[in-house]
Amino acid sequence: MQGKIIKVSGALVVAENIMDAKLFDVCLVSEKELVGEIIEIHGNKVSIEVYENTDGLKVGDIVKNTQKPLSIQLGPGLIGNVFDGIGRSLNDIYESCGDRIKTGVKVQTLSSDKKWEFVAQKKVGESVFAGDVLGYVQESGIIQHKIMVPNNVSGKLTSIKSGEFSVLDVVAKIKTSNGVEDVCLSSFWPIRIKRPFKKKIEITKPLTTGQRVIDTFFPLACGGVAAIPGPFGSGKTVVQHQIAKWSDADVVVYVGCGERGNEMTDVLQEFPTLLDPKTKKSLMEKTILIANTSDMPVAAREASIYTGITIAEYYRDMGYNVIVMADSTSRWAEALREMSGRLEEIPGEEGYPAYLGSRLASFYERAGNVQTLGQETRVGSVSCVGAVSPQGGDLSEPVSQATLRIVKVFWGLSSSLAYKRHFPAIDWLISYSGYVTNLKSYYAQNLSYEFLDRKNLLMKILQEEKELDDVVSLMGFDVLGDKDKTTLDVAKIIREDYLHQNAFDEIDTYTSLKKQDKMLKCVCEFACQAKEAIEKGATYEQIIDLPSRALIGTMKYTKEEELEKIDDIISAIKSDFLMLNKKEEKE
């Protein structure tokens, strides 16, 4: 089982004479016992991807094979914690090492010292199967952590007890056909293997983010996958932060994959001060952070997104809706390219390995809406949102193209919108969502039957604006007729009063679906009334001078509990146009 190093190339170590070596076995490299993973085998030689700093390694150092895959400990204590790319608690590392991570530091995912109050829900003698809930731990003010029967275990409960336990304590015993299985508050799961479920079920519910351009125009469904590609400075990270803050997901897993340290610091400092819109409790009470910043060992980036998605699947199995934010998959792909180069593999397009697409798919395809294991019916979902940072904003580069072949929602960011301080800087002319059809019945039942028709009307006006802008840039605004001028004014209302959202405003930073529906109705009412008035002879100047035209800009600052004020604006619009039409009839 013990071998020796024969080559060191950055994060790649080649060793020989390791007995019983298998792909993805975890190895302990040198006397420091650095964590690494076997990624290639040639005869008696293996290539090991080391997830820590390899400075000081030399030929002849020993390598031990644990014969276990890279796994993460799953149990109470994940919520509100911060982990590195391979699942080690950064809080515990800080207590052990200070503000510099030492190589070979031994830290578990979950603290074995902390006691948790376990409440048993099954009784001795009951038959249980994989996925059944034995009891729960109140992990935070928001999350009730369910302790489940492990995968491939079924039998009769011979022991179960409530009380205070650590994550390593046995809380139940199950008699199976192969003996007695101990159940602890925590368990281990290989990060590269999907957690099992009964079946995937149809996606029918939106994942509300509170961002109007997303929820109205390009919605993401519970269990869906989305990509946010865009050039540097276009606001990818800010959009992801907003979704993480305000989405109605039960659990948020934020993976900072190769991101700058100050951005992760912003998350750590800001999230505890924010309140979840549903529960009014701190956002950290439903958030898990995976921090693999740009100055951390590059090899661990490759593992970080699998660590995040495994944690998400674990909470999905409890029946929660989970969202995974990966920021950014481009830097993850760069780590993949670096390791591929050190392995001397034949490079694909732009130096990325030929298996880039399949590796991306192995991450995104673990999303979905599922019926979980267990006798009781539970439905949970994992939704994935990945940021892509193409060089120079070129969406034809390999990572963007591979991602777009997999995802069904594309939020294309525009640097020109970002420079105009239009947030979110999502370009409505290039973005799309493939979940609108799935969500049609939800909108009809929970909002209004006209919701999608109104959205389509606004999108049509924005497309007309693009065509008219080309005419204006060539010939000037004055050549347009009253009808086209009015179209441009309505488009301006859509952009500035509906799509534009102030992330720093206490009210405008989040908009519920109910409020979006009323705002949408208000804008559509003005658009339809303006079109009808123009046909009856009204002028562009008369329409823009209407008092209700100015009121539309105030609706996004209306509080959620005062939505009747938007109804008042709609009434004012109808009244103004009624008077205008009567005036035109007299003349």
N, C-alpha and C positions, 0 to 999 in steps of 0.2 A: 504493500500500500504506500510505501514511502519512496519517493524518487528524488532526483537532483536537477537543479537548473543547469541548462546548457546554453541558454541564450536569453538576454534581456533586451527588449526593444520598446522603450516607453512603458505603456500599460500592458504590453504583451510579453508574456514569459513562456519560453519553451522548456519543457522538462522531459526527462526520459525515465524509463523503468518504474512507472507508476502502475501498480497492480490493479486489475479489475476497473480500469478507467472507463467511464461512460460519458457521453456528451452531456453537458450541463451539470456534471458533478461539481460540488463545491470543494475547493482545495484550500489548504492553509499554507501559504508560501513563506519560507524562511523561518528563522526562530522567532521573528516578530508575529508570525501567524497572520499575515495579510490575507484578507478574503479574496478569493478568485474563483473563476468558473471555467471549466473546460469547454472550449468552443470548437476545437478541431483535434482529430486524432489521426496520426500517420504512423502505423506500426507501433513501436514502443515509445514514440514521441507524441506528446500532447501539447497543444497551445492553450495557454491559460490567460483569460482576461482578468486582470487584477483591478479590483474596485477601490484601491487605495493608492497613495503615493508610493512609487516604486524606487525612489531615491535610496541608494545604499545597497540595493540587491546586487548580488554577484554570482557568477558561475560557480556551481558547487553547492549553493545553499539548498537545504532540504525542502521537499514539498510533500505534504501529507494529504491524502485523499479521504474526505469524510464519507464518500459514497452516498451523499444525500444531495438533492437538488437545492438551488437557492430558494429558500422559503421565508415567509414572514409570519410572525406570531399574531394571531387574530383573537381579540378579546376586549374586555372593558379597559378603557384607558387610551384608546385610539383617538376619540373625539377630543378636540382642543389641543392636540399634541403636534409636534413638528418632528419630522423624520428626515433622514438623508435618503439617497437614492436606493439603498439596499435595506431600508426599514429600521435603521438604528435611531433611537431617540436622541435628537440633538440637544434636548434639555439635559439628559443624563450625561451626554458627552461633555457638555459645558461644565457640569459639576465635577466631572472626572479630570478634564484636561484644561479647563479655562477657555479663553477665546481663540485658541489654536488647536485644531483637531490633530491629535498625535496618531501616527500610523500604528496599526495593530491594536487599537483600543477595543476592549471587550465590553460591549453594551448591548443589552437586549432591547427588543422593541417595546415591551411593557415592563413596568416596574413590578418586581415580585414582592416588594415590601408593603405596597398599599393594599388595604383591605376593602373589599366591596360587599355590600349587603345583597345577598342572593335570596330571592323569593321563589321557592319551589311551587310549580303549578301541576306537576304530575304526582302520582302516588305509587308507593311500592306495590308491585304485582301487575301494573299496567303494561300492556304491550306497546312498544314504541318502535318507530322506524326512522330512517335517516331523514333529517330535516325537521322532525317534531320538536316543538318548543318544550323544554323541560322546566324552564323558569326564566326569570329575568333579573337584571341588575339595572337600577336607575343610574345610567352613566353620566347624564347631564340633565339640566332642567328641561331639555327638549327631547332627548333620545332615551328610550327604554331599550336597553341592550338585551336581546333575547339569546339565551343559551340553548343551542340546538344539539340534537343527536348528530354525531359526526357522520360523514359520508360512508356508505357501505356498512353501516352498523344497524342491526335490528335485533330485537329480543325483548326480554322482560326486565323491568326495573327491579333490582334486588335491594337498592339503597338509594335514597335521595333525601337531602336535608337542607333546610333554610339556615341562614346565619351569615356571619362575616367570614369571607375567605379571600386569599390572594389568588392571582390568576393561575397559579400552579397547583392550587389545592384541588383535591378530588371532591366533587359535590354530588356525584351520582355514579352508580355501578349498574351495568346492563349485562345480563346473562345472555350470551349469544351461542350459536352452534359451535363456535370455536373456543369458547371459554368466557371469561368475564372481562368486559371492556370498561375501563375507568374514563369518566367524563370530567374534565376540569373546566374552569371558567374560560380558559384560553386553549387554542389549538394552533397547529402550524399548517400552512398550505403553500405548495410550490407556486411561485409567482407566474411562471410561464404556462401553467395549466388552467384551463377554464374551470370554474366551479360549476358543478352539475345542477340541473333544474328539470322540472317535469316536462315543460313544453314552452315554446315561444307563443305569445298571443298577439292579436292584432293591436296596432297602435291607434288609439282613439282619443287621447287626451293631450292637450298642449302643455308644454313646460313653460309656464308664464315667467317672464324675466323682468317685467316692469318697464322694458324699453319699447317704446311705441313702434319704432321702425321694424323691430324684430317681431313682436307679438302680433301686429296687425298685418304687415306685408310679407315677412319671411319667417313664419313661426317654426319653432323646434318642438317636437313632440316628446313626451316621456318615453324614453327608450330609443330616441333618435340620435343621429350623429351629424355634427356640423363642423365646418371649417371657417376660420377667419384669416384669409390671406391678405397681405397688404405690405406696402413698403415701410421702411423705417420711419417712425414718427407719425404714422397714420392712426394710431390709437388702438392697436390690437390688445395690448395689456390692459388698457383702461376699460375697454368693452368687456373683457373677461372678468375684470374686477367687479364691474357693475352686475354682470350676470351672477357671479358668485355671491355678491351681497344680497341681491333682491329676488333671485329666482325662487319659485315655490318648491324647490327640491327639499326633501327632508334632510338629506346629508350632502355636503359639498366636499369633494376631494380636489384640492388645488395642487397641481404638480408644476413646480417651477423648474423646468428642465433646461438648464444652461442659461437661465436668466441672470440679469445683473443682481447683485446682492442687495442694492438699495431698493429694488422693486419688491423683493421678498420682505425686506424690512418694513416697507410701507404697509404691506398686508398684515404683518404681525402687529404693527402699531395701531392700524385703523380698525381692523375687524373687531377687536374686543370692545371698542367704543360704539359700534353700530348695533342696532336692534333688528332682529328678524321681524319682517312686517306681519307675519302670521302669529307668532307667539310673544312678540315684544321682549324677547330675551336676547342676550348677547349672541352675535353671529358665531363666535368661537364655540358655542355650545352645540353647533351642528357641523363644524368644519374640521377637516384634517388637512394638514399641509405637508407636502413632500418637497423638501428644498434641496435641489442639486444645482447650486449656483455656478456661474461661469468659471469661478476660481477653484471649484472642487474637482477631484479627479474625473477626467472626461469619460472614462469607461463606465462609471456608475450612472451616467445619463441614460445609457441604453437600457439599464434595468429599471430606472425610476418610473417610467410610464407603466410597466407591468406591475410594479409595486402598488401604484395608485389604483389601477383597474382591479387588482385582486382585492384590495380593501373595499372598493366600491361594490364588487360582487358579494362580498360578505354581508354588507348591510342590505343589499338587495334581497338576499336570502331571508332576511328578517321581515321583509314586506315593505321596505322603504323605497322611495323614489330618490335615486342618487344621481348627482351630476359630477362628471370628472372634467376638470379644466386642465389641458396640457399646454403649457406655454414655455417653449415652443417646439413643435415637432421638427422644425428645420434644424435646430441645434442638436436635437436627438439624432437626426439623420447625419449630421456632420460627425458625430461620435461614431456612428455606424461606418461611415466612410473612412474614418481614421483607422479603426480596427481592421477593416477590410484591406486597407493599404498595407498595414503591418503584417497581415497574413499572406500578402503577396497574391491576392486573388485578382483575377482578370477584371479590370474596372468596367463599369457600364457607363451610361451617359453622365457626363460631367464628373466622372470619378466615383460616383455612387455605386455600391454593389448591385449586381443584377437582381438580387432578392429584396431590394428596397420596397417594392410594392407589396410583396407578400408579408414582410415584417410590419408595414403600416396596417395592412388588413388584419393581422393577428391581434392588433390593439383595438382598432375601431369595431371589428366584428364581435367583440365581447360585449358590446352594448346591446340593449334590447329590452323589451317588455315581456316578462316571463311569469309563469306560474311556478312557484318554488316547490322544493321537495317538502314532504310532510303530509300527514293525514288531513290536517286542517287546510282549507284553501287560503293561500296567501299569494298576492300579486305584488311584485316589485319590479323596479326598472333601473337600468343604468343608461344615462345619456352622456355622450362624449362631445366635448367641444375642443377642437385643436386649433391653435394659432400656427400659421405658417408665415415665415419671414423670408420671402424670395428676394434675392439680391437685386436691387434696383427696381423692385416691384414687378419683376418679370414673371408672370404667371405661367409661362411656357416651360419653366425649369422643372426638373424631374420630381421634386418633392411635392410641389403644387399640383402637378398633373396626376401623380399617383394618388394624392389625397382626394382630388375631385372625382376620380373614378370610383371612390368608395362611399363618400358622404352623400347625403341627400339634401343638405342645406348649405348654401354658399353665401356667406356674408362678405362681399367684396368691399374692402376699404379703399377709400380714395384719398390720396395725399392732398389733392386740390380742395376737397371738402374740409380736411383737417386744417389746412392753412387758413381757410375762411372761418375757423373756429366753429364749424358745424359739427356738433356731436349728437349721437354717434355718427362717425364719418363713413357710414355704410352707403355705398353707391346703389341707389334703387334701380338704376338702369342695367346693372350687370348682375345683381344678386338674384337668388331664387330659393325656393323651398319646395321640396317634393312631398311635403306632408299636408298640404292644404286640403287635398281631397279626403284624406283620412280624418281630418278635423271638422269637416263640413257639418256633420250631425251634431257635434259638440257645440259649435257656435250657434246652431239653430235652436238647440234646447236650452242653452245657458245664457245666451246674449240676445240675438235677434236673427230672424231669417234673412234680413237685409245686410247683415254684417259683411259677408264676402262680396255682395254686389256693390256696396259702398266702397269697399277696398279697391275693387276693380275699376270703379269710376275714377278714384283718385290716381290710380296708376296710369290710366289712360290720359288724364290731364297732364301728368308729369312727362309722359312720352311726347305729347303734343308740344309741351314747353320746349323740349329738346329741339324739335323741328323748327319751332318759331325762333329760338335763339340763333339758329344758323342764319335765318333770314335777317334778323336784327343786326347781327354782326357784319353782314354784307351791306345792308341798305338803310339801317337805322330804325328806331322804334316808331317814328312818325309815319312810316309807310303802311303800318298795320291798321286794319279796320278795328272798330269798336269791339267786335266779337273776339278777335285774336288778342287785343289788349286785355280784355277781361279774362281770357284764358290764362294769360301770363300772370295776372294779378291773383287769380285763384290758385295757381301753381305756387306763387310766392307764399300764400297763406298756408298751403300744405307743407311747404318746406320749413317755414319759420315758426309757424304756430302749432304744427302737429309733429313733424319728423324731428325738428331740432329739440333737444332735451338738455336741460342744465343739470349736470351731475352734482353740482355744488349747492343747488337749491333744495331746501328741505322737503318741499312739496313736489317739485318737478322731477326730482331724481328717480322717483318710482311712480308708475301709473298702473292701476289695476285694470283688468280686462273690462270691467263694468264702466269705468271712467273712459277707457279708450273707445268703447262702443258709443258713448254719448258724444265724445269729441268728434268722432267720425261722422255721426249723424249731423252734428252742427256744421261741419265743413261742407258736407254733401248738400245740406239744405241751402247754404249760401251759393254753392256752385250751380245747383239746379235753378234756383230763383234768379240768379244773375243771367243765366243762359236764356231763360224765358223772358226776362225783362228786355234783354237786347233784341230778341225777336219781335217784341212789341214796340220797339222804337226808342228805348232808353239809350243813353250814351254811357260811355266808359267813365267819364268824369262824374256823372250822377251816381253811378254805382259805388265808386271808391269813396265818395263823400258821405255815404250813408252812415249814420251813427253806429249801427250794429256791426259795421265792418271793423271798427276799432275794438269792439267788445270781444271779437273772436280771439284776439291775442291774449286775453286775460283768462281763458278757460283752462289752460294748462297749469295755472297757479291756483286752481280751485281745489280745496281740500276734499278728501275722499268722502267725508261725512256731510259735505255740502254740495252734492252733485246736482241738486235741484237748480243751482245757479246756472248750470249749462242749459237746462231746459228753459230758463228765463231768456238766455241769449238766443236760443232757437226761436222763441216767441217774438223777440225783438226783431229778428231777421224777417220773419213772416210779416210782421206789422209794417216794417220799413218798405218792403217790396210791394205790399198791398197798396200803400199810399203812393209809391212811385208809379205803379201801373195805373192807378186811378188818375193820376196827374197826366200821364201820357195819353190816356183815353180822352180826357177833356181837351187836350191840345190837338 
